[in-house]
Amino acid sequence: MEVQDRPTVMVSSTVYRYEELLDQLFGTLNGYGYNVWMSYKGTLPVDPSKSNFDNCLKAVEDCDVFLGIITPFYGSGVAKGQPSITHREMCQAIELDKPHYFLAHDHVPFAWRVLRQYRFLKQDGKTPNKRFRFQKTAVMDDIRVLEMYEAAIRNDLDLEERKGNWVHEFFHFKDALMYVDSQFGDIDRIRGMLANGGVGHE
């Protein structure tokens, strides 16, 4: 693939309570030399003839690298009976095999491990317990946050078949920034991997 001087990184995340982290990530990635698409900062390309959902999904398709941040809050942009736009962005990045990296606040994998015994009928984590009901709490507002995490870790596949399933946990913002520095700080490394046909999630 042709690699631009400024590879485009799309950052997908809910915003509530994470504005400071998103501000820092935007400044950090921009400082490294990337073109950063982030709806929160208003830098996502917008076609006025398209819906917000379509604009966001088109950005996933067109970006060079995808960075998803899974927080305990599901976010806005939810059409009735449909996943949130952030959820759809992350699933699309995986489906397109877009070069992707994921961060998850440690409340998410913690809740995933604790609630697993109630959400599923078997330990394989693939047989839903249809009687399970989740009530919104102050630390996690929607059970679909865990579905986003499951998509990122490729829970749908047997362990030996999974690739691109690394999800880095963080609690303090500095830990998330350290991960981003490690993965994106050397822009020539990213350019090289993209030039060689793309890079999966590390």
VOPAVEX-695144 format. One line per 8 residues: number of its first residue (from 1); their letters; for each residue x, y, z of C-alpha. Coordinates in steps of 0.001 Angstrom, whole numbers, plus 524288, in hexadecimal, padded with zeros to 5 digits. Layout:
NUM	a	X,Y,Z ~ ...;
//
This chain:
1	mevqdrpt	80000,80000,80000 ~ 80423,80E14,7FDE8 ~ 80846,813F8,80AD9 ~ 80653,82276,80D46 ~ 81068,82AE2,81427 ~ 80652,82CA6,81EDC ~ 7FF48,81FA0,820DC ~ 7F161,8216F,8259E;
9	vmvsstvy	7EDEA,81BFC,832E8 ~ 7DF8B,81B68,83673 ~ 7DCE7,81BE5,8450E ~ 7CFE5,815E7,848F3 ~ 7CADF,8177C,856D1 ~ 7BFA9,81BE4,85F3B ~ 7C213,82985,86478 ~ 7BB70,82AC2,871BE;
17	ryeelldq	7C5B7,82B44,87C9D ~ 7D0AE,8292A,872BC ~ 7D1F7,836B4,86CC9 ~ 7DF4D,838F2,872FE ~ 7E4B9,82C2A,86DCC ~ 7DF84,82EE5,86027 ~ 7E57C,83C8F,8605E ~ 7F2A2,836D6,86422;
25	lfgtlngy	7F1D9,82BF4,85A0D ~ 7EE6E,83596,84F5F ~ 7F9E4,83E5E,852B8 ~ 80334,832E1,8543C ~ 7FFD5,82C46,84758 ~ 7FFB7,83926,84016 ~ 80D09,83C3A,845E7 ~ 81271,82F5F,840DD;
33	gynvwmsy	80E7F,8337E,83324 ~ 80198,82C67,8311B ~ 7F536,831C8,82B3D ~ 7EB8E,82F41,83646 ~ 7DD1F,82CF0,833C2 ~ 7D541,82E8A,84040 ~ 7C6F2,83256,8405B ~ 7C87A,83877,84DD5;
41	kgtlpvdp	7D255,8422F,8483A ~ 7CAA2,84491,83BBF ~ 7D54D,83F3F,832C4 ~ 7CD82,833EA,82D01 ~ 7CA81,8363A,81E8D ~ 7BC02,83934,81D19 ~ 7B3BA,837D5,810E3 ~ 7A796,84034,8137F;
49	sksnfdnc	79F7C,8373C,80ADE ~ 7A202,82B8D,813C7 ~ 79D1B,82817,82167 ~ 7A60B,828D8,82D35 ~ 7A68B,81A08,82D7A ~ 7AA6A,8192F,81F2D ~ 7B4CF,823B5,820A0 ~ 7BAF1,81CA0,82C1A;
57	lkavedcd	7BAE1,80F63,8256B ~ 7C0A3,81556,8190B ~ 7CBA2,81AE7,82162 ~ 7CE86,80D46,826A5 ~ 7CF67,80871,818AF ~ 7D843,81383,8143D ~ 7E1B2,814EF,81FAF ~ 7EF0A,80E6A,81F9E;
65	vflgiitp	7EF17,809FD,82DCF ~ 7E414,808A1,837B7 ~ 7E585,80B40,84648 ~ 7D9D1,80705,84E7D ~ 7D800,80A7C,85CC8 ~ 7CE22,80244,8644F ~ 7C921,80934,87069 ~ 7BED8,804D5,87A59;
73	fygsgvak	7B52B,80E3A,87408 ~ 7AE41,80A95,8677F ~ 7AC93,81862,8627C ~ 7A2A6,81FD2,85A8E ~ 79F77,81E0B,84C4E ~ 796A5,81256,84E92 ~ 78B81,80FD8,84510 ~ 78042,807E6,84A9E;
81	gqpsithr	78362,7F976,84A1D ~ 790F1,7FBF0,84487 ~ 79EBC,7FBF9,84A3F ~ 7A4D6,80929,84D38 ~ 7ACF1,80FC7,842BC ~ 7B96A,80D24,84A73 ~ 7B5BF,7FEC1,84B4F ~ 7B31C,7FE4F,83CB3;
89	emcqaiel	7BFE7,8053C,83997 ~ 7C7B5,7FB4E,84149 ~ 7C0C3,7EFAB,83B54 ~ 7C296,7F53F,82DBA ~ 7D128,7F742,82FE6 ~ 7D24E,7E8F3,833CF ~ 7C9AE,7E42D,828B2 ~ 7D1A8,7EBCF,81EB0;
97	dkphyfla	7DE2D,7E6A5,824CF ~ 7E24E,7F4BB,82636 ~ 7EF66,7F665,82D38 ~ 7EA39,7F838,83AFF ~ 7EE3C,7FA57,84909 ~ 7E547,7F9DC,854E6 ~ 7E5C2,7FF7B,8628E ~ 7DC00,7FBB1,86D1E;
105	hdhvpfaw	7D9F5,801EB,87A57 ~ 7DC7A,7F746,88451 ~ 7CE75,7F7F6,8896E ~ 7CA53,7F1B7,87C8F ~ 7D252,7E50C,87CDA ~ 7CFF4,7E441,88B8E ~ 7C132,7E4BE,8899A ~ 7C260,7DB56,87E18;
113	rvlrqyrf	7C908,7D129,886A4 ~ 7BFD1,7D2F2,8923B ~ 7B32A,7D2EB,88A5C ~ 7B720,7C7F0,88138 ~ 7B117,7BDA3,88A34 ~ 7A3F0,7C4A9,88993 ~ 7A3DE,7C8D2,87B43 ~ 7A67F,7BB50,875C4;
121	lkqdgktp	7A149,7ADB0,8787D ~ 7AE45,7A723,875C9 ~ 7BC4E,7AA68,878EE ~ 7BF89,7ABA5,86A88 ~ 7B959,7B919,86ABB ~ 7B17E,7B65B,85E6C ~ 7A428,7B1F9,86358 ~ 79CB2,7BE1F,867FB;
129	nkrfrfqk	79463,7BD9E,87424 ~ 7880D,7C41B,86F09 ~ 782FD,7C619,87CC8 ~ 78E56,7CEE6,88075 ~ 78AB4,7DD2C,8823F ~ 79414,7E84C,884FC ~ 79054,7F4B8,88C16 ~ 797AB,80149,8894D;
137	tavmddir	7A195,804BA,893E6 ~ 7AA77,81031,896FA ~ 7B674,808A7,89267 ~ 7B0FA,80253,8861A ~ 7A4AC,8068D,87F1B ~ 7A207,7FC34,874C3 ~ 7A516,7EDB8,8739A ~ 7A88B,7EFC9,8654A;
145	vlemyeaa	7B566,7F596,869E8 ~ 7B944,7E772,86C7D ~ 7B4E5,7E394,85ED4 ~ 7BE44,7EDCB,85967 ~ 7C91F,7E7D7,86182 ~ 7C599,7DA33,85CD3 ~ 7C639,7DED2,84EC0 ~ 7D3A8,7E4BC,850F2;
153	irndldle	7D959,7D881,8573F ~ 7D308,7D02D,84C7B ~ 7CB40,7C853,85650 ~ 7C38A,7C2BE,84AF3 ~ 7CF4F,7BA8C,846C6 ~ 7D66A,7AF59,84D39 ~ 7E2B8,7B40C,853FD ~ 7EC1F,7AE16,84A2A;
161	erkgnwvh	7E504,7B4D4,83EDD ~ 7E57C,7C286,8447E ~ 7EE13,7CD47,83F2E ~ 7ED61,7DBD5,840F9 ~ 7E75A,7D957,84E48 ~ 7F08F,7E0B9,85744 ~ 7E90C,7EA62,85FC6 ~ 7F186,7F25F,868DA;
169	effhfkda	7EB7D,7F53B,87620 ~ 7ED70,80240,87CED ~ 7E8B3,808FA,8892A ~ 7F031,815CD,8897D ~ 7F07B,81E14,87D47 ~ 7FF56,81DF4,87DC2 ~ 7FF09,80F42,87B7A ~ 7F6BC,810FF,86F3C;
177	lmyvdsqf	7FFF3,81B8E,86A65 ~ 80BB7,812C9,86CD9 ~ 805A4,8082F,8646B ~ 802C6,811D3,85982 ~ 810A1,8170A,85A57 ~ 81609,80930,85940 ~ 80D8D,80596,84D98 ~ 80CD8,81270,84627;
185	gdidrirg	818D0,81A11,84A77 ~ 82125,814EA,83F41 ~ 81957,81993,83389 ~ 82313,81379,82A0F ~ 81FF0,8061D,82FE1 ~ 81188,80848,82D16 ~ 81481,80D4B,81F59 ~ 81CC0,8013D,81CDA;
193	mlanggvg	81242,7F7D8,82165 ~ 807E0,7FEB7,81958 ~ 810B0,7FE5B,80D70 ~ 81212,7EFB2,80F5B ~ 80384,7ED90,80E83 ~ 7FE9E,7F256,81B93 ~ 800A2,7EEDA,829A9 ~ 7F78E,7E7AF,832C6;
201	he	7F55E,7EB61,840BA ~ 800F1,7E906,849C0;
//
